[in-house]
Amino acid sequence: MSRRILFIVNPNAGKKISGKLIETIKQEFPVDIYNEIAIWKDREHFHEIIETLKSGNYTDAVAVGGDGTVNQVAKTILNTGITLGIVPAGSGNGLARSLGLSMRPEEAIKQIAKGNTTLIDSGTVNGTPFFCTSGVGFDAHIGKLFATSIKRGLQSYVKITLKEFSSYKEQDYKILVDGKELDRKAFLITIANAGQYGNNFYIAPQAKLNDGLFHIVVLKPFNLFAGTGTVIKVLRRKANEAKLIETFTCRELTIRRTKSDSIHFDGEPQTEGEELHYILHPKSLKVIVGNTFDGV
């Protein structure tokens, strides 16, 4: 079957350079591969785009935007056979980086045209799909604040993080996995399908997108001195070696906490209740990958 590609552009993505990206797609994408461009105007229009995608015999859906855009497009094509492509234009670009796709739009477009694909796992938390990471605690708290920030980008994220760091208090959690109940006091808990949050910040460097496992990361309470050493380990892609980090793998788990609070999935914040149920769905999404994709 010949490829039919629909580029789905979010004009409000992190860097807000959608106009330039649209021109780049028109100029760089091969004319012998059928493609159309749909600009996502608002939430209701996005639903129209998805209906067009599913009814138009498209083989590929290319998300042009940040992690939120990618998540929205990806979760609508799970288990459909439609292939996900990404032209990254966000702040973290976690899934695009994990798939070995270029951060340069021109190169990412060439990778889309080349069309190397694989199947990756996905996860759900209380039924909501995610593809890179989800979690509770400090990073979910920061994600909620960042989502309401006027300024975007890595600099703004770091500024919010530093401001909130000293005042945030660790929480008590019960983790149910493999028939066991674990009581943990944690600064954050990350459920990782991919190894990184974004910006090559690897919280779970051993995780692979197609290894059939969640990699669970529990960051214990710490003082500033010990925390600095842990950050260095993370930046060196050795988070699993940090003394403050506990890791284990599973395919399903439940996290219970004392109150409704923030969670995040692929960097997108959401408020959920006291109980969070995570399920891994092996090889449920077909994706375009770059030459540096690091799979199993």
N, C-alpha and C positions, 0 to 999 in steps of 0.2 A: 504493500500500500504506500502510495506517495505521501510524503509528509505535508501536513497542513498545520501551520503554526499560528497561534494567536498570542501576540504580545499584550499583556495586561499591565497598563502603566498607572501607577499611583502618583498623581501630580503633587501630592503632599508628603512624599517620602522624605526621609531625613535631610538630604542635602538640597531638596527642592530644585533639581536640575532636570526635571522631566522633559522640558522643551528641547534642551540640548540632546538628551538621550533619544528622543523620538527622531530627530534629524540624523543622529548617528546610526540608528537602526535602519532608516531608509537608505542611507548612503553605504553602509557596510554590509548589510545582509544580502546574500546572493539572490539575484532576481529569479533564478531557476527553482527556488524552493518557495512554494506558496506560503504567503504570510499576510496577516492583517494586524492592525494596531487598534486596541480598544483603550480609551482613557477612562479610568475609574473616577467618576465625578463625585459620587456619594454612596452611602450604604445601599440604598435602593437600586441605584444603577449597577452596583457590583453584582447584585442578584440577577439582573438582566444579562450582564456579561456572561455569567456562569451558565445561564440557560442557553445563550448563544453558543458557548463553548461545547456544551454537551449535545446540542442538537445539530451542530454544523460539521460533524465528522472530522473535527480537529484531532490531530495526533499529539500535538504538543501545546502546553500552556506555559508561557514564559512570564514569570512575575518580574516586573521592572519596579524595584523599590527596595524597602528595607525589610527587616525580619518580620514585622507585622504583616506587610503585604504578602511576603512569601508564605507565611502561615495560613493566611486567608485563602490563597490560591491552592496551596498544597492540600489542605484538609477537604476541599471540595472535590478533589480528583482522586482521593484515596480509593484504591481497589477498583478504579474505572478502566485502567489500561492506558489512560492519557499520561504522557510523560511531562514531568516538571522540569522547566529550565529557569535559570535565574540570571538577570542582569542586575548586579548589586548596586544599590544607591542609598543605603541606609547608614546608620551609625556603627553597628556591630557586624552585620552581615555574617552571622554565625554559620548558617547552613551553607551558604555559598562558599565560604572559606573551607568548611569541612569537606565539601565536594570537590575541592581542588580547582574551583573556578576563579578566574582572574578578577581582581578588583578594578581593572581597567576595562571600561565598557566595550571598547573596540575589540579587545581580546576575548572578553566574555561572549560577545556576539559571534565571533569566529568559532568558539567552542560550541555554542548552540547550533551553528550551521553544521559543524562536524558531526555532532549527534552521538557521541559515545555515551552509552547508558548502562545503568545497573539498577538493581532493586535494593532499597534500604528499608530498615525497620522504622516504625513510628510508635508513639506512645499515646495513651489517653489518661487524663486526670479527670475523674468524675464525668467521663464521656467526652471531654474536650481534647481534640488531637494536638499533639506537639511533635517536633522533629529533632530539635537539638537538646534543650534542657528545660526542666521545670523545677520548681522548688518553693520552699517556704523559708521565712526568716529574714535576715538582713537584706539579701539581694532582692527579694520580693518587695520589701519595704522601699528600697531605692527605686525599683522599677515603677512603683506607683507614683512616687514623687517625680521621677524623670518624665513620665507620661504627661504630667500636667505642667511641665516646665516650658516656658516660652522658647528658651534657647535649647537647641539640640546638639548632637555631636559628642565626641569623646570628652572634650574639655568640660562641657557642662555636666556630664555624667560623673566625672572625677570630682568636680567641685561639690556636687550634691553628696557624694559618698563621703568625702572628708568632713563635711559639715555634720552629717548624721552619725558618723562612726562612734564618737565618744559618748553619745547619749542613748544609743540603742542597747537594749537589754536582751540577753539570751532568753530563750523560751523552753518550756518543758514539752516533750513529745513522747508519744508511744508509737513505736514502729512495729507493725505486725508483718512478719515475713517468714515463709517456710514453716508455719505452725508455731513460731516463737514470737514472744512479745518482748521488745527491747525498750527500756526506759532510757531516754537520752535528754540531757540538757544541752541545747545546741545554739550556736550563733546563727547557723543556717544549715539546711539540708537540701542538697541538689540531687535530682534524679536525672542522670545524664544518659541520653541516647547517643549523642555526639560528645566529643571530648571537651569542647569549648563553649563559652557563652557567646563569644564574638571577639573581634579585634585580636585573635590569636591568644586569648586569655584562657588557658587550659586548666579547668577545674578537675577534669577527669581524663588525664592523658592516655589512659589505657582503653578508653571507650572507642568502639568502632560503630559506624552507622549500620553495619550489616552483620554484627556478631550475635544477634539474637538475645541480647542481654541489656538490662539497665545496669549502669554503674552508679551506685549510691554513695554520695559523699556527705559525711557528717563532720561539720567544723565545730569543734569543741570551744567552750568559753576560753578566753585568753587575755593576757595583758598586752600592752603595746609592743613591748620588746619581743615577746614570743610571736606576736602577730606579724611583725616585720619579717621574721625568718620564714614564716609560712608564705607570705606574699612573694618572697624571692623564689621559693620552691615552685610556686605556681607559674611565675614568669619564666622559669627554666624548664617548664613542662615536666616537673617532678613532684606535683602536688601529692601524689600517692605515697611519697616518701616522708612527708611532713608529719611530725609527731602529734600535731593538733588535729590531724585529719584521720578519720576512720572511714574505710571503704569496704564495700561488699557488693556482690552482684545478685540479681534476681530477675524474674520475668513479671512478677506481680507483688505489690505490697500495699499496705494501708498505713497512713499516717494519721494519728489522732492528736489533737491539741485542745487547749482549754477554752478556746473561743473562736468565733469567725474572724478571719483576718485575710491579709493579702496572700496571694500566690502569684507566681509568674509562669508562663509557658512561652518559650522562644522569646523571652524578654517582654512579652505583653502582660501587663498586670490585670488581675481580676480578684474580686473578693469571693471567697468560698467559706463553707461552714467548718465545723470542728473536725470532720472526717474527710480524708482525701484518699481516693482509691486509684491506684496506678496500675495500668495493664500495658504490656508490650505486645505489639502486633508485628510479627516478623515479615520482612520483605513485602510490605504493603504499598510501597510507593516506588514507581519507576522514575528515575531522575537522570538528567544529563550531568556528566562528570568531566572534570579536567584530567590531564595526564598525570597530575600529582595526587589524585584521589588515593587515600590510604585506607583501603578496606581490608577485610579478612582474607 
